[in-house]
Amino acid sequence: MELQDLRNRIDGLDDQLLSILNERMELVKKVGELKRSSQSIIYRPEREKQILDRLAKHNNGLLTRQAIDAIFFEIFAVSRNLELPERVSYLGPEGSFTHQAAEGRFGAMSEYLVLPTIHSVFESVETGRAKFGVVPIENNQEGIVVETADFLREKNLSIVAEMLLKVHFTFASQSDNLKSIKRIYSKDIAFRQCGKFIGEYLEGMGIELIAVDSTSKAAKLASEEPDAAAICSSISARLFGVPILFDNIEDSDQNQTRFLILAKDFTNMRSADDKTTIIANLPNTNRPGVLYEFLKDFNDRGINLTKIESRPLRGEASFRAWFLVEFLGHMDDPQVQEIMHKYGTHLKWLGSYVRVA
């Protein structure tokens, strides 16, 4: 078959895809009208998960699960904007990994608020300036983001969903000759996570490593200085038009960051695989056995704990702590309800959502 024949067939399939997508959007529009009339929630992560699982199960072609997810998350995002346009805030700057995570879930068409701090993201959702907020909660190489954890306790927001993003760094520069590079800009954490590349490729070249606030700022500076480079995300390199010389330069290919989507007064329905996050302000934590008894309640009910992080209880002279606790299951599960009722006001439920990590 000739190249032009193949292109003609692709054009025909594209026309069919466009027609089918428009048909889908007509149905989405009707769903949106029904939801608005009953004041139902537009964003339903558990429903999206059902669709993706079903498509992956029926898939017998070349598309991977990751590719299916990427394509349909964009379709879902366009669909939600047809149902009800919603503003999303995220921890900036533009081109950051949080930006990448937000766009991966809410699509390129959504309206975004790029905010400078985690606190400002929480505040934007709390005040209604944004419907959803996207913040990092932990990195599997560096640990928990304590600022996010602290605001989960202090603010009254719900966790809608969690996302995992593989962290890949690129080496970008306007110069294609490493010997002409005098400076490399990046965030301090990125320098740490790309130490092997720096040692193997740049050792002894006298290049200055300059730490800046973000990898996005690094890309911007590299775009303005011909003898500079940036260690940054691919999205920020593209955003500022800096050619990528090397990709995936991080030390570990297992480097992942987990993000949370936040909203106000949001409750997910059960899915086939849920996770729940709570805050535990246990009384008398100085008494021996208090934490053990709390954890034993989960074990006795067959609930799998996946995380427990202690944080200092500020405003007191003592060394008491509160705990960020995550476990498998949904708030509506009978065994979870037993624990919530037993501890009452000492527990704060943050959300039950589709488990990804």
C-alpha positions, -999 to 999 in steps of 0.1 A, spaced: 0 0 0 13 35 -9 20 62 16 -8 84 3 -33 55 6 -23 50 42 -27 88 48 -61 87 32 -72 59 54 -60 78 85 -79 109 74 -110 88 71 -106 74 105 -100 109 119 -132 120 104 -150 91 121 -133 99 154 -145 135 152 -180 125 145 -181 100 173 -165 125 198 -191 151 189 -219 124 194 -203 117 228 -203 154 237 -240 157 229 -247 129 254 -224 146 279 -243 179 275 -275 161 284 -259 144 314 -248 179 325 -283 192 323 -296 164 344 -268 169 370 -275 206 372 -312 201 377 -305 177 406 -275 197 418 -253 166 414 -215 167 414 -199 170 379 -165 155 386 -168 118 394 -133 102 397 -148 68 405 -169 68 373 -139 78 352 -119 49 368 -147 25 358 -146 37 322 -108 34 320 -108 -1 336 -134 -12 312 -116 1 281 -83 -14 293 -100 -48 297 -115 -47 262 -84 -33 245 -67 -57 221 -47 -32 201 -14 -13 202 -25 13 228 -10 8 263 -30 15 295 -10 47 299 -19 58 264 -56 51 270 -56 70 302 -39 100 287 -63 101 257 -94 97 278 -84 120 306 -83 147 280 -117 136 267 -131 136 303 -117 171 308 -134 185 277 -166 168 287 -165 184 322 -160 218 306 -191 212 285 -211 201 316 -199 229 338 -167 250 333 -146 248 365 -115 267 376 -85 247 388 -57 261 409 -22 245 413 11 252 429 31 271 403 50 282 385 38 274 351 58 245 337 62 229 371 55 192 378 23 202 396 13 220 364 20 188 345 -1 168 370 -30 193 368 -31 193 331 -28 155 330 -61 152 349 -80 184 340 -68 188 304 -54 217 284 -88 235 280 -95 241 317 -91 275 333 -61 275 357 -50 297 385 -12 295 389 -4 302 425 29 307 443 24 287 475 6 256 488 -12 278 513 -26 300 484 -39 269 466 -57 258 498 -71 293 502 -83 296 466 -104 264 470 -116 274 505 -128 308 493 -144 294 462 -120 312 438 -112 278 424 -134 246 423 -104 223 426 -68 226 438 -38 205 429 -9 201 454 20 177 460 17 155 491 48 132 488 77 121 467 89 85 470 126 96 472 123 127 494 92 119 516 61 139 526 55 175 518 49 188 553 33 220 543 5 201 525 1 178 554 -2 207 579 -28 225 558 -49 193 554 -53 195 592 -58 232 595 -82 238 565 -116 223 559 -111 208 524 -118 173 510 -95 151 491 -111 143 457 -85 122 441 -48 112 441 -25 112 411 10 97 405 35 115 382 68 99 372 94 126 377 117 129 347 143 156 343 158 169 311 190 188 304 181 218 282 202 245 266 204 267 236 240 255 231 245 220 217 281 220 229 286 211 265 321 228 266 305 262 259 281 259 289 292 280 319 262 277 342 234 252 350 203 264 367 179 242 386 161 236 419 184 222 447 163 189 448 168 184 411 206 187 414 204 160 441 183 137 420 205 141 389 238 137 407 250 108 385 244 126 353 262 157 366 292 136 378 295 115 346 288 141 319 300 174 335 327 165 359 358 187 357 343 212 332 341 240 358 304 246 352 287 265 380 256 249 395 231 277 405 201 268 426 169 287 419 133 286 432 119 262 405 129 242 375 105 265 355 126 295 365 157 275 355 143 269 320 134 306 317 169 316 326 184 291 302 162 305 274 177 340 280 214 330 283 232 312 254 259 298 276 236 285 303 216 252 307 187 240 329 179 208 346 141 210 344 109 192 333 102 186 296 70 208 299 90 238 312 117 233 285 89 233 258 72 263 275 103 285 272 115 271 239 148 256 252 161 227 232 164 194 251 199 179 248 194 149 272 162 134 285 155 113 316 187 123 334 174 115 369 194 90 390 164 68 397 138 57 372 115 50 401 112 87 411 75 95 415 55 123 431 20 119 445 -4 148 441 -38 154 457 -69 171 441 -87 192 467 -123 205 468 -147 219 493 -175 196 506 -168 168 482 -177 132 487 -169 103 463 -191 73 459 -175 39 465 -154 23 438 -139 -11 436 -106 0 452 -107 30 476 -83 47 499 -92 70 529 -72 97 545 -79 110 581 -62 132 607 -59 116 641 -57 140 671 -54 112 697 -59 122 734 -32 115 760 -5 105 735 20 106 763 4 76 779 20 43 769 -1 23 745 -23 50 731 -10 48 695 -7 10 697 -44 7 707 -54 30 678 -35 10 653 -47 -23 667 -83 -12 660 -75 -12 623 -57 -45 625 -86 -61 644 -110 -50 617 -88 -62 588 -81 -27 575 -48 -22 558 -29 9 569 -8 24 541 7 55 558 10 71 592 30 103 596 34 122 628 35 160 629 41 183 659 10 197 677 19 234 675 9 259 702 17 237 731 48 234 753 47 196 753 60 173 725 26 159 715 19 150 680 -10 145 656 -10 119 628 -18 118 591 -32 83 585 -41 65 553 -57 31 548 -75 10 522 -113 13 522 -141 38 520 -156 60 547 -189 41 542 -175 7 549 -190 -7 582 -156 -14 597 -144 21 590 -175 36 605 -169 16 637 -135 33 641 -148 68 632 -176 64 658 -153 51 685 -129 80 683 -155 107 674 -141 142 673 -105 130 677 -106 120 640 -110 142 610 -121 126 578 -104 141 547 -117 120 520 -122 86 504 -111 83 468 -100 59 441 -67 44 451 -38 50 427 -8 46 449 
